[in-house]
Amino acid sequence: MKNIIITGGAGFIGSHVVRLFVNKYPDYHIINVDKLTYAGNLANLKDIEDKPNYTFVKADICDFETIMGIFKKYNVDGVIHLAAESHVDRSIKDPFTFAQTNVMGTLSMLQAAKLTWENLPEKWEGKRFYHISTDEVYGALEMTNPEGIKPPFTTKASSGKHHLAYGSKFFTEDLKYMPHSPYSASKASSDHFVRAFHDTYGMPTIVTNCSNNYGPYQFPEKLIPLFINNIRHRKPLPVYGKGENVRDWLYVEDHARAIDLIFHKGTIAETYNIGGFNEWKNIDIIKVVINTVDRLLGRKEGEDMNLITYVTDRAGHDMRYAIDSSKLQRELGWEPSLQFEEGIEKTVKWYLENQAWMDNITSGEYEKYYESMYANR
C-alpha cells in the first residue's frame, strides 16, 4: 500500500483530487492534511469520509513538528501539495499570510519529506513530491497578434489543437517568472524551493502550473460561484474595470485527472503546464453564466444582465493569461474532456442543486469580506 499525503484536500481542487485517488486506488492510503481555514470544508468529502483507505488529519502545514509526525506515523511515500492561500484580492490586503502559508508551508513540507526519505535504505526510490502551482507566476501576456487580426481569432497551439485566442503568445514551461501580485510572488517562491530541493538534495520533485479552475465545491469568493449565487439572489455582480481581462479556464475534474496522470507518469524534475486552450474575457464568461442561471431557474434568458456592476479595477490586474499545455498532451496524452459551455452547464446545475451547501458557506465570513471590499467602490 502506498501512503500519499494530499495537502489542502478539503479545499476546492484538493477535494476533487482526494475523491479521485480514494475511489480509483483502493490499495493507496490517502492522508488528507488540511488546516480547515475559511476555504476548507469537510462537507466537500462527505461521500468518501468513511472509506477504509482515507484518513483526515487537521494540521497546519507551517507546523513543522506536526508535519514531521505525520510523515513518521504514516510512512509517507508521496506528497501531492495543493494547500495554499490562493485569492489575489486577499493577498493584496494581507501579503504576510500568503508568504507564510505558500512559502514557509511549502518549505515545511519539503523539509519533512527530505528528512524522512533521505535516511531510508532505498532513499528516494519510489518517492515523489508533486507541487501544484499557478499560471500567474508567469506574469501577463499581451493581447496582440502579429498578423493584425483583431482578437479573438482562431490559432493553433504547438499540439496542433485549434482554439480561440486573444493573443499570439502563450505561457510555456520555459518562460521566465514575472509575478505581479503578492499571491503569484508567493507561489513563484514556493516553486523555486521545490526545484531547489531537487537540485540540491536529489529529491524527486515535479511542478505543475495550471490555469483558472471552475466547477463544484469552489469557495464562493471566486468569480463563477460568486456570480451564480448573486444571480440566484439578484445581488450585484461586481466586475473589475471593463471586464476585458482574459483567462484560460479548465474544469476542475480535468485538472484532477491531469494531477493523477502526472503523479504516476510524469518525469522527475520536469514542469508541466495544465490548461484548457479555452480563453474567455471575464465579461463574456459572466454573460454566459447569467444566461445559464436564468434559463435553469426558469427566468427569461439574460433577464439579470442588469445586475452587472463595474467597479474600480484591482491593483496590478494582469490583462491576459493563456496556458500552452502541449507538452502535457504530447508526452502524457492528456487533454481536457469538456468544452467551456458544457462545463458551465454542469457547474451551474451543481450549485443550484446544492443550495444548502452554498447557503452554509455564504452565511459566514466571506459575505462580510466582500461587503467591505466593495462598499466604497
MOBEL-V477724 format. One record per backbone hydrogen bond with DSSP energy under -1.0 kcal/mol. CO is the residue of the C=O (numbers start at 1). NH is the residue of the N-H. E is the energy in kcal/mol with one decimal. If there is no record, write none. Layout:
[[CO & NH & E] [CO & NH & E]]
//
This chain:
[[2 & 29 & -3.5] [3 & 77 & -3.2] [3 & 78 & -1.5] [4 & 31 & -3.1] [5 & 80 & -2.8] [6 & 33 & -1.8] [8 & 11 & -1.6] [10 & 41 & -2.3] [11 & 15 & -2.0] [12 & 16 & -1.0] [13 & 17 & -2.0] [14 & 18 & -3.0] [15 & 19 & -2.3] [16 & 20 & -2.1] [17 & 21 & -2.5] [18 & 22 & -2.8] [19 & 23 & -2.2] [20 & 24 & -2.4] [21 & 25 & -2.3] [25 & 28 & -2.1] [29 & 4 & -2.6] [30 & 55 & -2.5] [31 & 6 & -2.5] [32 & 57 & -3.1] [33 & 8 & -2.6] [34 & 59 & -1.1] [37 & 40 & -1.7] [41 & 44 & -1.8] [42 & 45 & -1.8] [43 & 46 & -1.1] [45 & 48 & -1.6] [48 & 51 & -1.8] [51 & 54 & -1.5] [53 & 30 & -2.9] [55 & 32 & -3.0] [57 & 34 & -1.8] [60 & 63 & -2.0] [62 & 64 & -1.4] [63 & 67 & -2.3] [64 & 68 & -2.7] [65 & 69 & -1.9] [66 & 70 & -1.9] [67 & 71 & -2.2] [68 & 72 & -2.2] [69 & 73 & -2.7] [70 & 74 & -2.2] [71 & 76 & -1.3] [77 & 128 & -1.1] [78 & 5 & -2.6] [79 & 130 & -3.1] [80 & 7 & -1.9] [81 & 132 & -2.2] [87 & 91 & -1.9] [88 & 92 & -1.9] [89 & 93 & -1.4] [90 & 94 & -2.6] [95 & 99 & -2.3] [96 & 100 & -2.6] [97 & 101 & -2.6] [98 & 102 & -2.2] [99 & 103 & -1.5] [99 & 104 & -1.6] [100 & 105 & -1.3] [103 & 107 & -2.4] [104 & 108 & -2.3] [105 & 109 & -2.0] [106 & 110 & -2.6] [107 & 111 & -2.7] [108 & 112 & -2.1] [109 & 113 & -2.3] [110 & 114 & -2.7] [111 & 115 & -2.7] [112 & 116 & -1.7] [113 & 117 & -2.9] [114 & 118 & -2.6] [117 & 120 & -1.4] [122 & 125 & -2.3] [124 & 127 & -2.3] [128 & 79 & -2.5] [129 & 206 & -1.9] [130 & 81 & -3.4] [131 & 208 & -2.0] [133 & 210 & -1.4] [135 & 138 & -1.7] [136 & 139 & -1.3] [137 & 178 & -2.0] [142 & 144 & -1.4] [144 & 168 & -1.9] [145 & 148 & -2.2] [153 & 165 & -2.6] [155 & 163 & -2.2] [157 & 160 & -2.3] [161 & 157 & -2.4] [163 & 155 & -2.7] [165 & 153 & -2.2] [171 & 324 & -2.5] [172 & 175 & -1.8] [181 & 185 & -2.6] [182 & 186 & -2.1] [183 & 187 & -2.1] [184 & 188 & -2.5] [185 & 189 & -2.2] [186 & 190 & -1.9] [187 & 191 & -2.4] [188 & 192 & -2.0] [189 & 193 & -2.0] [190 & 194 & -2.0] [191 & 195 & -2.2] [192 & 196 & -2.3] [193 & 197 & -2.0] [194 & 198 & -1.2] [195 & 199 & -2.6] [196 & 200 & -2.9] [197 & 201 & -1.4] [197 & 203 & -1.6] [198 & 202 & -1.6] [203 & 205 & -1.1] [204 & 129 & -2.7] [205 & 269 & -3.7] [206 & 131 & -2.9] [207 & 272 & -2.0] [208 & 133 & -3.4] [209 & 274 & -2.6] [210 & 135 & -2.0] [212 & 250 & -2.7] [214 & 252 & -2.7] [219 & 221 & -1.6] [219 & 222 & -1.9] [222 & 226 & -2.3] [223 & 227 & -2.4] [224 & 228 & -2.3] [225 & 229 & -2.3] [226 & 230 & -2.3] [227 & 231 & -2.6] [228 & 232 & -2.1] [229 & 233 & -1.7] [230 & 235 & -3.1] [237 & 309 & -2.8] [239 & 311 & -2.9] [240 & 243 & -2.1] [243 & 283 & -2.6] [245 & 282 & -2.5] [246 & 321 & -1.7] [247 & 280 & -2.4] [248 & 212 & -1.3] [250 & 214 & -1.5] [251 & 254 & -1.2] [251 & 255 & -1.4] [252 & 256 & -2.3] [253 & 257 & -1.9] [254 & 258 & -1.9] [255 & 259 & -2.5] [256 & 260 & -2.3] [257 & 261 & -2.2] [258 & 262 & -2.8] [259 & 263 & -2.7] [260 & 264 & -1.6] [261 & 265 & -2.8] [262 & 266 & -2.1] [267 & 270 & -1.8] [270 & 207 & -1.8] [272 & 209 & -1.8] [274 & 211 & -1.9] [278 & 249 & -2.0] [280 & 247 & -2.3] [281 & 285 & -2.3] [282 & 286 & -2.5] [283 & 287 & -1.8] [284 & 288 & -2.0] [285 & 289 & -2.7] [286 & 290 & -2.7] [287 & 291 & -2.5] [288 & 292 & -2.3] [289 & 293 & -2.9] [290 & 294 & -2.8] [291 & 295 & -2.1] [292 & 296 & -2.5] [293 & 297 & -1.9] [294 & 299 & -2.9] [295 & 298 & -1.2] [300 & 303 & -2.4] [302 & 305 & -1.6] [304 & 307 & -1.9] [305 & 308 & -1.7] [307 & 237 & -3.0] [309 & 239 & -3.1] [311 & 241 & -1.9] [314 & 317 & -1.4] [319 & 246 & -3.2] [320 & 141 & -2.6] [322 & 171 & -3.6] [325 & 329 & -1.9] [326 & 330 & -3.3] [327 & 331 & -2.9] [328 & 332 & -1.9] [328 & 334 & -1.2] [329 & 333 & -1.0] [339 & 343 & -2.4] [340 & 344 & -2.9] [341 & 345 & -1.9] [342 & 346 & -2.2] [343 & 347 & -2.6] [344 & 348 & -3.1] [345 & 349 & -2.1] [346 & 350 & -2.1] [347 & 351 & -2.2] [348 & 352 & -2.4] [349 & 353 & -2.1] [350 & 354 & -1.1] [354 & 358 & -1.8] [355 & 359 & -3.1] [356 & 360 & -2.1] [357 & 361 & -1.7] [358 & 362 & -2.9] [361 & 364 & -1.6] [365 & 369 & -2.0] [366 & 370 & -2.4] [367 & 371 & -2.4] [368 & 372 & -2.1] [369 & 373 & -1.9] [370 & 374 & -2.1] [374 & 377 & -1.4]]
//
